Amino acid sequence: MSRTEWRAKDPDQFRKELRDWLARTPPGRAPRGKHERIAWQKAWSAQAVEAGVGGPGWPVAYGGMDLPFELQVIWQEEMSRAKAPNVPGTGVFLAGPTVIKHGTPEQRERYLRPMLRGDEIWAQAFSEPGAGSDLASLRTTARRDGDVYIVNGQKVWNSYADVAQIAFTLVRTGSPDSRADGISYLLIDLDTPGITVRPLKDITGAETFCEIFFDDVRVPVANRVGEENEGWSIARTTLGHERAANALNQAAFYERVLGEVVALAEERESLADPGTATALADLQVRSRVMKITAMRTISDIITKGDPGPGSSVSRLYNSAFEQDLNEFALDLLGIEGIVTRDSDLAVQRGRWIYGFLRTRASTIGAGTAEIQRNIVAERVLGLPRDPVTAS
Amino acid sequence: MSATTLDLSLSSELEELRTLLRDFMTRKSPVGAARERAENGAGYDETVWHQMRDQMGLPGLALPERYGGQGFSAFEQQVVLEEMGRVLHASPYYASSVLAATALLASGDERACDAYLPGIAEGSVHATCAVSGPGTTVRVTGGGEAARLVGEARFVVDATTASVLLVVAEGDDGPGLFAVAADAPGLVREPLPTIDATRPMGRLLFEDVPARLVGRAGEGLRISDRVRTAAVAALAGEQLGGAERCLEIAVEYAQTREQFGRAIGSFQAVKHKCADMLLQVEAARSAAVYLARLLSHEDLAQPIGQSVAEGTLVAAIVCGEAYVFVAKQTIQILGGIGYTWEHDAHLYLKRAKAAQLLAGSPLRLRAEFAALTAAAKAGDR
């Protein structure tokens, strides 16, 4: 199966061949432990790239398939169906496009294929304790000294940083008050002396992200992507509608979880109570809307090349849904729902209390719901920007 | 279901139809006209209705070509209803081309279809169909030429202006669909004033009124279900169009109204409210478009299947609530002037609430959805 043949395939043919390959090369079950899971993700990602079935939206030159959007949707569906894992780390969607579009030929050669194969794990290092929603105020500095930058500062909320090899960062190369105009995009090898990575515990008790301290860390200028002080504008580079290709899968995922909540309700004979049945019906209705909106987004991208406003509000809609779903399940269980996983009285190993806690982050991470509403109001509806950021 | 097998996107031809209609409505039937007619109790503008027929063949847009229609489906029809909903347009379209036409097509009664549909498609026959609701109990006695209706139907759209009235009546053979002429003896038609003067409703009082069976006896429930679904889909289009227009009004105001030295739209509370309104509009769009697409594949002669039944409830719930929410928030953003009779906002709010309740009380719809999905599950076992 030569890679360059993928673009030419008709959708049904493509689906069939991909499905056949997955049947011959199944991913297997996800291992339980964190490190075992990452090893599994790495092995799978490398194998996928080698077989020419990795990186659906990436250029072929860097290990990808360069699929048209419609085939990317099918790729997502089949991989999800086969329960294939993602590439470990957060680089593929967030840093890959930046390096692809703005990296030098040397940088593209050096970084892209190992990222896609999972040989190197990437961790995002943008936010700081003092710079979250107001990221442009970041204060980690990179002072130029010949052919290196000397980096000092602190980053936070860095998922995978404790297992990653590369941190993709935004650092201040301009004057202290230069805001977005004085930020550069820098790739930092996490083995470099002066870097301390400390896992952070979140409200569920898990350590899914970290903080990173930079103490006079020497980073080659060659690791800067794009021009000095141009980092802000290239940080949000995306490839076509890569993310949207997964929209249906996300909706399908929520539908499955909802189905599990329904099963729970039936098991406990809770649906005889009209209030419960009605509240569940509300969630089912919203789940339908999410699925249809995903279908509309995909349909519009395929037929018009543009997803329209439905997709900009879908994150808001979906995050509210997953919060309400988890809380509903917890409420269904009543007091029994708060028993933690280490007790034999825990219901489904405490899944719903942890889900309730975990989804507090749904309206915070990757852009708070308030910022998202600002963005929707400003960019989609054309309302004036907040006075502070307008300056 | 793969997204590519269920096309929810509007074609460029459909977008052109929308542009044509919007332009027509702006010139011939702006919301000001709806308002004036509503305030004067004048009903719809016949001249405009005829122009819609002559210039765009609108009355028969979604009727089969064999009856003189253009043969489009519920999917195309929804765009028309959106544009009508935008300006609170009043015309026979909803009652005649949607409710009555659906009832006739669902009945499978060729004689009745031949008798009425060409006139409906041409805009020369104004028909309506009474759907079941509170205070509606109509019984039929006798059969054939001797069929007589007794009872009352309430909340009948265009009851006093339609010339052909269709009603489901309960008889010894079960519920059946009957056609009554507006001037039939024993029939009294009264306006039923509601808060939404842009959609006139009435009461029909039957005292031994001669009626003709349409379709077969006992089919009344199946036909009602079809009419209800078509009604919800049509309302969904109007609700989507009306909600979108309200959002435009709110955003325009937020951009121009200044307080504290700046546009009120630069305050986050207002911005976020607008963002939440857009969320509702897009949810409504999904529910409406999906139902319309489902219906575009449907055979009206058949009973409603599970997905259409569910899609109908989803649209009734989501579109109904979205329009009410957006209309309320529009008044909120407008502040004091939004509360005046003079501003158009209250017209939209009234239409929104009336339309929502026309499809069923939100307090009951979710329970209905729960029962529907539970029944389907039980059936699967």
Interface residues (C-beta under 8 A of the other chain):
Chain A: P11 E70 V73 I74 E77 L248 L271 P274 A277 T278 L280 A281 D282 Q284 V285 R286 R288 V289 I292 T293 A294 M295 R296 I298 S299 D300 I302 T303 K304 P309 G310 V313 S314 L316 Y317 E370 Q372 R373 N374 V376 A377 E378 V380 L381 G382 L383 P384 R385 D386 P387
Chain B: M1 S2 A3 T4 L6 D7 L8 S9 S11 L247 V251 A254 Q255 R262 A263 G265 S266 Q268 V270 K271 H272 C274 A275 D276 L278 L279 E282 A283 R285 S286 A287 V289 Y290 E310 L313 V314 I317 V318 R366 A367 F369 A370 T373 A374
